[in-house]
């Protein structure tokens, strides 16, 4: 099940819980709205990952909404635990799922960042192993395109992308400079 569908199911389940007459006192807590905000942030995060644009911003937004949901669930559960035991158990489960999703989304971004860095590393190997300037130029061109595409999701890589884009086709005497730029991109990709 996708993360978006998972949050939709949690919202549906929460609405069913609130529909029970014994749980009328939990209406107006804002938990349902907070779950929907998380669901929307999950959709934005999915779009960012698929387009490789603004990944860190989308993850930060998701993290923010998850934190709000965790806080609201804890506050509501702590306040109403004695009277609404079953509903509060559901709130605790939502809170645990949100905390787990925070860890998981951070890990996802780290994995994407690692893939960008690994791609740069592969390009460095190919640049160093190029037999002639034509091959070197082809490798540099592919590296520049891929680094821009995959690095766009990370604000800290924008200066490196600009540096790569401003470099014209490499010449014999500049090979070491191009390799150094690619190695710098590789290192920068791993910085949070």
C-alpha positions in Angstrom: 0.0 0.0 0.0 1.3 3.4 -0.9 2.0 5.9 1.9 -0.7 8.2 0.6 -3.3 5.3 0.7 -2.1 4.4 4.1 -2.8 7.9 5.5 -6.2 7.9 3.7 -7.1 4.7 5.4 -6.0 6.1 8.8 -8.2 9.2 8.1 -11.2 6.9 7.1 -10.7 4.8 10.3 -10.5 8.0 12.4 -13.8 9.3 10.9 -15.5 6.0 11.7 -14.2 6.2 15.2 -15.6 9.7 15.6 -19.0 8.6 14.1 -19.6 6.4 17.1 -21.8 8.1 19.7 -19.5 7.2 22.5 -16.6 9.2 20.8 -18.5 12.5 20.2 -16.3 14.2 22.7 -13.3 13.8 20.4 -14.8 15.8 17.6 -13.1 19.1 17.0 -9.7 17.9 18.1 -8.2 18.5 14.7 -6.7 15.0 14.4 -8.6 14.2 11.1 -7.4 17.5 9.5 -3.9 16.8 10.6 -4.0 13.4 9.1 -5.2 14.9 5.8 -2.3 17.4 5.8 0.1 14.5 6.2 -1.6 12.7 3.3 -1.2 15.8 1.1 2.4 16.2 2.2 3.0 12.5 1.2 1.6 13.2 -2.2 4.0 16.2 -2.6 6.9 14.1 -1.4 6.1 11.4 -3.9 6.0 13.9 -6.7 9.3 15.4 -5.6 10.9 12.0 -5.6 9.6 11.1 -9.0 10.6 14.4 -10.6 13.8 14.8 -8.6 12.9 18.4 -7.8 12.7 20.0 -4.3 13.1 16.6 -2.5 14.5 18.1 0.7 11.8 20.8 0.8 9.0 18.2 0.3 10.6 15.9 3.0 10.9 18.9 5.4 7.2 19.7 4.8 6.2 16.1 5.4 8.3 16.0 8.6 6.7 19.2 9.8 3.1 17.8 9.3 4.1 14.5 10.9 5.5 16.3 13.9 2.3 18.3 14.3 0.3 15.0 14.0 2.4 13.3 16.6 2.1 16.2 19.0 -1.7 16.5 18.5 -2.2 12.7 18.9 -0.2 12.7 22.1 -2.0 15.7 23.6 -5.4 14.4 22.7 -4.7 10.9 23.9 -3.2 12.1 27.2 -6.1 14.4 27.8 -8.9 11.8 27.0 -7.2 8.5 27.8 -9.5 7.6 30.8 -12.8 8.2 29.0 -12.0 7.3 25.4 -9.7 4.3 25.8 -10.3 2.6 22.4 -10.1 5.9 20.5 -6.9 6.8 22.4 -5.3 3.5 21.5 -6.0 4.4 17.9 -4.4 7.8 18.4 -1.4 6.1 19.9 -1.1 3.9 16.9 -1.4 6.9 14.6 1.3 8.6 16.6 3.6 5.6 16.3 3.0 5.3 12.6 3.8 9.0 12.1 7.1 8.7 14.1 8.1 5.6 12.0 7.3 7.6 8.8 9.5 10.4 10.0 12.5 8.0 10.3 11.6 6.3 7.0 11.3 9.5 5.0 14.7 10.8 6.3 16.2 7.5 5.2 14.6 7.7 1.8 16.2 11.2 1.2 19.5 9.8 2.4 19.3 6.9 0.0 18.5 9.3 -2.9 21.4 11.5 -1.8 23.7 8.4 -1.7 22.6 7.4 -5.2 23.5 10.9 -6.5 26.9 10.6 -4.9 27.4 7.1 -6.2 26.5 8.3 -9.7 29.1 11.0 -9.4 31.7 8.4 -8.3 31.0 6.3 -11.3 31.4 9.3 -13.6 34.8 10.1 -11.9 35.9 6.5 -12.7 34.8 6.9 -16.3 36.5 10.3 -16.6 39.7 8.9 -15.2 39.5 5.9 -17.5 38.7 7.8 -20.7 41.0 6.7 -23.6 40.9 10.0 -25.5 39.4 13.5 -25.4 36.3 12.5 -27.3 35.4 9.8 -24.8 36.3 12.2 -21.9 34.0 14.9 -23.4 31.2 12.4 -23.8 31.5 11.2 -20.2 31.6 14.8 -19.0 28.5 15.6 -21.0 26.6 12.6 -19.6 27.8 13.5 -16.1 26.7 17.1 -16.4 23.2 16.1 -17.6 22.7 13.4 -14.9 24.1 15.5 -12.1 21.8 18.4 -13.0 18.8 16.1 -13.2 19.4 14.1 -10.0 21.0 17.0 -8.0 18.1 19.4 -8.6 16.3 18.0 -5.6 18.9 19.2 -3.2 19.4 23.0 -2.6 23.0 22.5 -1.4 24.0 21.1 -4.8 22.8 24.1 -6.8 26.2 25.9 -6.8 27.9 22.7 -7.9 25.3 22.2 -10.7 26.0 25.8 -11.9 29.7 25.1 -11.8 29.3 22.0 -13.9 27.0 23.7 -16.4 29.4 26.7 -16.9 32.2 24.4 -18.0 32.6 24.1 -21.8 33.7 21.0 -23.5 36.9 19.8 -21.9 40.3 20.2 -23.4 43.5 18.1 -23.0 45.1 20.3 -20.4 42.0 20.7 -18.3 41.2 17.0 -17.5 42.4 17.2 -13.9 40.2 20.3 -13.3 37.1 18.5 -14.6 37.8 15.4 -12.5 38.3 17.6 -9.5 34.9 19.3 -10.1 33.2 15.9 -10.4 34.9 14.7 -7.2 33.7 17.8 -5.4 30.1 17.1 -6.7 30.4 13.6 -5.3 31.4 14.8 -1.8 28.8 17.6 -1.8 26.0 15.1 -2.6 26.6 13.3 0.7 26.3 16.5 2.8 22.9 16.9 4.5 
